[in-house]
Amino acid sequence: MKIDKDVLIPRTLVAAIIAVLVIAPNV
């Protein structure tokens, strides 16, 4: 599996959004 920038950036973005949604309510 080669990681392209087109795949890497959206996944990082999604991961960041999920992290915020998960962490924010607990804070």
CHARMM internal coordinates of N, CA and C (Angstrom, degrees):
IC EDIT
DIST 1 N 1 CA 1.4743
DIST 1 CA 1 C 1.5236
ANGL 1 N 1 CA 1 C 110.91
DIST 1 C 2 N 1.3059
ANGL 1 CA 1 C 2 N 116.60
DIHE 1 N 1 CA 1 C 2 N 114.95
DIST 2 N 2 CA 1.4637
ANGL 1 C 2 N 2 CA 119.44
DIHE 1 CA 1 C 2 N 2 CA 174.92
DIST 2 CA 2 C 1.5244
ANGL 2 N 2 CA 2 C 108.78
DIHE 1 C 2 N 2 CA 2 C -94.35
DIST 2 C 3 N 1.3061
ANGL 2 CA 2 C 3 N 116.10
DIHE 2 N 2 CA 2 C 3 N 140.49
DIST 3 N 3 CA 1.4600
ANGL 2 C 3 N 3 CA 120.64
DIHE 2 CA 2 C 3 N 3 CA -177.46
DIST 3 CA 3 C 1.5199
ANGL 3 N 3 CA 3 C 109.58
DIHE 2 C 3 N 3 CA 3 C -99.50
DIST 3 C 4 N 1.3334
ANGL 3 CA 3 C 4 N 115.23
DIHE 3 N 3 CA 3 C 4 N 115.81
DIST 4 N 4 CA 1.4614
ANGL 3 C 4 N 4 CA 119.87
DIHE 3 CA 3 C 4 N 4 CA 177.51
DIST 4 CA 4 C 1.5177
ANGL 4 N 4 CA 4 C 109.54
DIHE 3 C 4 N 4 CA 4 C -91.70
DIST 4 C 5 N 1.3296
ANGL 4 CA 4 C 5 N 116.05
DIHE 4 N 4 CA 4 C 5 N 157.25
DIST 5 N 5 CA 1.4628
ANGL 4 C 5 N 5 CA 120.00
DIHE 4 CA 4 C 5 N 5 CA 178.98
DIST 5 CA 5 C 1.5284
ANGL 5 N 5 CA 5 C 110.54
DIHE 4 C 5 N 5 CA 5 C -62.09
DIST 5 C 6 N 1.3467
ANGL 5 CA 5 C 6 N 116.17
DIHE 5 N 5 CA 5 C 6 N -33.70
DIST 6 N 6 CA 1.4640
ANGL 5 C 6 N 6 CA 120.45
DIHE 5 CA 5 C 6 N 6 CA -179.28
DIST 6 CA 6 C 1.5265
ANGL 6 N 6 CA 6 C 111.06
DIHE 5 C 6 N 6 CA 6 C -65.06
DIST 6 C 7 N 1.3299
ANGL 6 CA 6 C 7 N 116.32
DIHE 6 N 6 CA 6 C 7 N -25.17
DIST 7 N 7 CA 1.4622
ANGL 6 C 7 N 7 CA 120.28
DIHE 6 CA 6 C 7 N 7 CA 178.99
DIST 7 CA 7 C 1.5207
ANGL 7 N 7 CA 7 C 110.33
DIHE 6 C 7 N 7 CA 7 C -92.59
DIST 7 C 8 N 1.3309
ANGL 7 CA 7 C 8 N 115.16
DIHE 7 N 7 CA 7 C 8 N -40.56
DIST 8 N 8 CA 1.4611
ANGL 7 C 8 N 8 CA 120.66
DIHE 7 CA 7 C 8 N 8 CA -174.03
DIST 8 CA 8 C 1.5207
ANGL 8 N 8 CA 8 C 112.17
DIHE 7 C 8 N 8 CA 8 C -65.54
DIST 8 C 9 N 1.3244
ANGL 8 CA 8 C 9 N 117.29
DIHE 8 N 8 CA 8 C 9 N -45.45
DIST 9 N 9 CA 1.4681
ANGL 8 C 9 N 9 CA 120.91
DIHE 8 CA 8 C 9 N 9 CA -176.51
DIST 9 CA 9 C 1.5370
ANGL 9 N 9 CA 9 C 111.93
DIHE 8 C 9 N 9 CA 9 C -64.06
DIST 9 C 10 N 1.3389
ANGL 9 CA 9 C 10 N 119.84
DIHE 9 N 9 CA 9 C 10 N -51.73
DIST 10 N 10 CA 1.4689
ANGL 9 C 10 N 10 CA 119.43
DIHE 9 CA 9 C 10 N 10 CA 179.09
DIST 10 CA 10 C 1.5255
ANGL 10 N 10 CA 10 C 112.30
DIHE 9 C 10 N 10 CA 10 C -59.61
DIST 10 C 11 N 1.3188
ANGL 10 CA 10 C 11 N 117.74
DIHE 10 N 10 CA 10 C 11 N -37.82
DIST 11 N 11 CA 1.4704
ANGL 10 C 11 N 11 CA 119.78
DIHE 10 CA 10 C 11 N 11 CA -179.88
DIST 11 CA 11 C 1.5154
ANGL 11 N 11 CA 11 C 111.00
DIHE 10 C 11 N 11 CA 11 C -66.76
DIST 11 C 12 N 1.3184
ANGL 11 CA 11 C 12 N 116.19
DIHE 11 N 11 CA 11 C 12 N -39.11
DIST 12 N 12 CA 1.4643
ANGL 11 C 12 N 12 CA 120.32
DIHE 11 CA 11 C 12 N 12 CA 177.25
DIST 12 CA 12 C 1.5148
ANGL 12 N 12 CA 12 C 109.77
DIHE 11 C 12 N 12 CA 12 C -64.74
DIST 12 C 13 N 1.3276
ANGL 12 CA 12 C 13 N 116.04
DIHE 12 N 12 CA 12 C 13 N -40.36
DIST 13 N 13 CA 1.4596
ANGL 12 C 13 N 13 CA 122.08
DIHE 12 CA 12 C 13 N 13 CA 178.99
DIST 13 CA 13 C 1.5239
ANGL 13 N 13 CA 13 C 110.14
DIHE 12 C 13 N 13 CA 13 C -63.01
DIST 13 C 14 N 1.3292
ANGL 13 CA 13 C 14 N 116.33
DIHE 13 N 13 CA 13 C 14 N -47.27
DIST 14 N 14 CA 1.4659
ANGL 13 C 14 N 14 CA 121.46
DIHE 13 CA 13 C 14 N 14 CA 179.72
DIST 14 CA 14 C 1.5244
ANGL 14 N 14 CA 14 C 110.36
DIHE 13 C 14 N 14 CA 14 C -62.37
DIST 14 C 15 N 1.3232
ANGL 14 CA 14 C 15 N 116.67
DIHE 14 N 14 CA 14 C 15 N -43.23
DIST 15 N 15 CA 1.4630
ANGL 14 C 15 N 15 CA 121.07
DIHE 14 CA 14 C 15 N 15 CA 179.67
DIST 15 CA 15 C 1.5225
ANGL 15 N 15 CA 15 C 110.65
DIHE 14 C 15 N 15 CA 15 C -61.69
DIST 15 C 16 N 1.3313
ANGL 15 CA 15 C 16 N 116.39
DIHE 15 N 15 CA 15 C 16 N -40.28
DIST 16 N 16 CA 1.4631
ANGL 15 C 16 N 16 CA 121.07
DIHE 15 CA 15 C 16 N 16 CA 179.37
DIST 16 CA 16 C 1.5233
ANGL 16 N 16 CA 16 C 110.56
DIHE 15 C 16 N 16 CA 16 C -65.44
DIST 16 C 17 N 1.3267
ANGL 16 CA 16 C 17 N 116.72
DIHE 16 N 16 CA 16 C 17 N -43.23
DIST 17 N 17 CA 1.4678
ANGL 16 C 17 N 17 CA 121.22
DIHE 16 CA 16 C 17 N 17 CA 179.65
DIST 17 CA 17 C 1.5232
ANGL 17 N 17 CA 17 C 110.44
DIHE 16 C 17 N 17 CA 17 C -63.29
DIST 17 C 18 N 1.3244
ANGL 17 CA 17 C 18 N 117.12
DIHE 17 N 17 CA 17 C 18 N -44.89
DIST 18 N 18 CA 1.4652
ANGL 17 C 18 N 18 CA 121.46
DIHE 17 CA 17 C 18 N 18 CA 179.07
DIST 18 CA 18 C 1.5199
ANGL 18 N 18 CA 18 C 110.07
DIHE 17 C 18 N 18 CA 18 C -61.80
DIST 18 C 19 N 1.3262
ANGL 18 CA 18 C 19 N 116.60
DIHE 18 N 18 CA 18 C 19 N -42.52
DIST 19 N 19 CA 1.4613
ANGL 18 C 19 N 19 CA 120.99
DIHE 18 CA 18 C 19 N 19 CA 179.60
DIST 19 CA 19 C 1.5235
ANGL 19 N 19 CA 19 C 110.48
DIHE 18 C 19 N 19 CA 19 C -59.76
DIST 19 C 20 N 1.3267
ANGL 19 CA 19 C 20 N 116.50
DIHE 19 N 19 CA 19 C 20 N -43.44
DIST 20 N 20 CA 1.4686
ANGL 19 C 20 N 20 CA 120.76
DIHE 19 CA 19 C 20 N 20 CA 178.80
DIST 20 CA 20 C 1.5238
ANGL 20 N 20 CA 20 C 110.38
DIHE 19 C 20 N 20 CA 20 C -63.43
DIST 20 C 21 N 1.3211
ANGL 20 CA 20 C 21 N 116.88
DIHE 20 N 20 CA 20 C 21 N -44.65
DIST 21 N 21 CA 1.4673
ANGL 20 C 21 N 21 CA 121.17
DIHE 20 CA 20 C 21 N 21 CA -178.59
DIST 21 CA 21 C 1.5244
ANGL 21 N 21 CA 21 C 111.03
DIHE 20 C 21 N 21 CA 21 C -64.19
DIST 21 C 22 N 1.3227
ANGL 21 CA 21 C 22 N 116.49
DIHE 21 N 21 CA 21 C 22 N -34.48
DIST 22 N 22 CA 1.4676
ANGL 21 C 22 N 22 CA 120.68
DIHE 21 CA 21 C 22 N 22 CA -178.24
DIST 22 CA 22 C 1.5249
ANGL 22 N 22 CA 22 C 111.11
DIHE 21 C 22 N 22 CA 22 C -79.95
DIST 22 C 23 N 1.3325
ANGL 22 CA 22 C 23 N 116.49
DIHE 22 N 22 CA 22 C 23 N -42.14
DIST 23 N 23 CA 1.4656
ANGL 22 C 23 N 23 CA 121.00
DIHE 22 CA 22 C 23 N 23 CA -175.08
DIST 23 CA 23 C 1.5268
ANGL 23 N 23 CA 23 C 112.10
DIHE 22 C 23 N 23 CA 23 C -78.72
DIST 23 C 24 N 1.3283
ANGL 23 CA 23 C 24 N 117.11
DIHE 23 N 23 CA 23 C 24 N -42.58
DIST 24 N 24 CA 1.4656
ANGL 23 C 24 N 24 CA 121.93
DIHE 23 CA 23 C 24 N 24 CA -174.74
DIST 24 CA 24 C 1.5397
ANGL 24 N 24 CA 24 C 113.66
DIHE 23 C 24 N 24 CA 24 C -52.61
DIST 24 C 25 N 1.3266
ANGL 24 CA 24 C 25 N 119.77
DIHE 24 N 24 CA 24 C 25 N -49.14
DIST 25 N 25 CA 1.4738
ANGL 24 C 25 N 25 CA 119.70
DIHE 24 CA 24 C 25 N 25 CA -179.14
DIST 25 CA 25 C 1.5303
ANGL 25 N 25 CA 25 C 112.69
DIHE 24 C 25 N 25 CA 25 C -62.64
DIST 25 C 26 N 1.3224
ANGL 25 CA 25 C 26 N 116.94
DIHE 25 N 25 CA 25 C 26 N -26.46
DIST 26 N 26 CA 1.4631
ANGL 25 C 26 N 26 CA 120.55
DIHE 25 CA 25 C 26 N 26 CA -178.43
DIST 26 CA 26 C 1.5221
ANGL 26 N 26 CA 26 C 112.08
DIHE 25 C 26 N 26 CA 26 C -81.80
DIST 26 C 27 N 1.3256
ANGL 26 CA 26 C 27 N 116.33
DIHE 26 N 26 CA 26 C 27 N -14.03
DIST 27 N 27 CA 1.4644
ANGL 26 C 27 N 27 CA 121.14
DIHE 26 CA 26 C 27 N 27 CA 179.02
DIST 27 CA 27 C 1.5083
ANGL 27 N 27 CA 27 C 108.43
DIHE 26 C 27 N 27 CA 27 C -96.69
END
COOR INIT
IC SEED 1 N 1 CA 1 C
IC BUILD
